[in-house]
Amino acid sequence: MEPIADSTLIETPDVSGAYPRLSQAQIDSLSRAGSSRATSAGEVLIQEGTSNADFFVILQGTVLVVEGLHDAGRRQPAELGSGTRILEVHSPGRFLGELGLVEGQPAFVSTVCAEAGEVLQIRGDDLRRVVLTDAAVGETILRAYLRRRILLISSGAGIRIVGSCFSRDTIRLLEFAAANRLPHRLVDLENDNEAQAILDRAGILVNDLPAVVLSASRVLRNPSKADLAIAMGLRVVKTHSASYDLMVIGAGPAGLAAAVYAASDGLSVVLKEGFAMGGQAGTSPRIENFLGFPAGISGGELTERAIIQARKFRVQINVACRARTIELRDGEFRAEFTESGPASSRAALLATGVQYRRLPVTGLEEFEGKSVFYAATVHEARLCGLQPVTVVGGGNSAGQAALFLAETGASVRLVVRGADLRAGMSSYLAERIEEHPGVEVLLRANIVGVEGSGVLERIIVDLGAKGEQRIFDSRYLFIFIGAKPHTEWLQGFLALDDDGFVLTGADLGDLPPEFSHLGRRRLPLETSVPGMFAVGDVRHGSVKRVTAAAGEGSTAVAMIHEHLRLLRDGPAGARMSERQ
């Protein structure tokens, strides 16, 4: 075919470090892990939907990053048809790929050579090793990949979820993709002209909907969350054939920290998460009080970096498997999960966090997933645009969400039940909100009604300070009004407080007589069942901060080591080990 390159192809500018140009020293360093080769015009280097893609550095020529490319086969000339969208243009010195290449996810976009040239090609496994071991080059690549993931999400590129925006199954898939930071967009049957063409091209019937289009040749028909998790590389294994040293249930900051520290110490670890890696912290637009990040860090970036660390130390990650039951039998914990086989371990750690409470407002559930959300990420910000938005809550999560949405251009109204913004919010955050021209704060206020046809249009607010009710236009509503723990499945197995939080350490007595063979007292983060620990927001008395949760997760690992040592050696062996 003729070269694609022409005068209209202008290189995509580097945005916030997303598209850096490697130095010759960095290219030379990378060349030790791969080899250079010639490329031809129209050659497909990476096909969207492909797993285990290679890593490429452009040495000569121009390469396009495109969406909607039909599978022409590796090294076969690609024709850019009407359904293909050019997202990026890159020249020599730049590298291709995005975060999925490091995390073992399939490619969300394709790359095509616009003209004949030359590339440095490195196997995906070798690239992951470079990122984890070569700080000079690895951090440049990782930082760029994290930025590229955000830009992909913001552009609406990635997998296509085809269905009706009024379908509960469609909303279920959209929420799962958004929470796990997967680039995606909704192709709405009612409003998107592209919908029918996609259905016809993929042979999708109405009864198959909603469908997830991973590539031109791969479609998931009304998949479960587990099906999508497996397709997206969010599950390392489907079943567990052997027992582990440690089973971590919950993958927020506390669970991720525990898994990373335990696995780096040589323990075999399985990490089970019911919905999304990172938990609620993963949806935070910016965490400004996390030690070591003076400019702040987004919850998504913090989570993705932790996931990469966990994979480095061979943590077995399983997403979309919610714990149903757990029992201690013959010295081992055995847990059953939804949409997953059981798992067994010699020690267990609970880090299941909390879930946000819902407003007691009639008719609110009609708008959930469409206009009502419990997290404010780039996905939701893209939906909001410049339309009026309401955030409910007086804590840090509500404050961060209000600022984030206002900074994207939305007109934000923050509804706070209390009379003082600083009563439940950090002073620095309250000050920024008060100074921001795009945020209006309503104190001593409560939402008492919602109105709309299909989507939210208006809210009714009781203004206690003024003794009146007012109606405000609001296309979207974000709710952050406190939380309750994920412990319903533990009733009768563990000691819980009156609110359902897990009791640990000093809040409990000594170990029961049947565990006297351990020869120790209960450890500080240990639950009422010896060998099971609890950390983070699910634990009674915990400090509800990301830094504290990560600290508890890492601290618990030392206690888990002590428990496992006593199981193996008994009290006498443990004392001898301490003297040595």
Secondary structure, 3 states (H helix, E strand, C coil): CCCCCCCCCCCCCCCCCCCCCCCHHHHHHHHCCCEEEEECCCCEEECCCCCCCCEEEEEECCEEEEECCCCCCCCCCCCCCCCCEEEEEECCCCECCCHHHHHCCCCCCEEEECCCEEEEEECHHHHHHHHHHCHHHHHHHHHHHHHHHHHHHHHCCCEEEEECCCCHHHHHHHHHHHHCCCCEEEEECCCCCCHHHHHHHHCCCHHHCCEEEEECCEEEECCCHHHHHHHCCCECCCCCCCCEEEEEECCCHHHHHHHHHHHHCCCCEEEEECCCCCCCHHHCCCECCCCCCCCCECHHHHHHHHHHHHHHCCCEEEECCCEEEEEEECCEEEEEECCEEEEEEEEEEECCCEEECCCCCCCHHHHECCCEECCCCHHHHHHHCCCEEEEECCCHHHHHHHHHHHHCCCEEEEECCCCCHHHCCCHHHHHHHHHCCCEEEECCEEEEEEECCCCCCEEEEEECCCCEEEEEECCEEEECCCEEECCHHHECCECECCCCCECCHHHCCCCCHHHHHHCCCCCCCECCCCCEEECHHHECCCCCCHHHHHHHHHHHHHHHHHHHHHHHHHHHHHHHHHHC
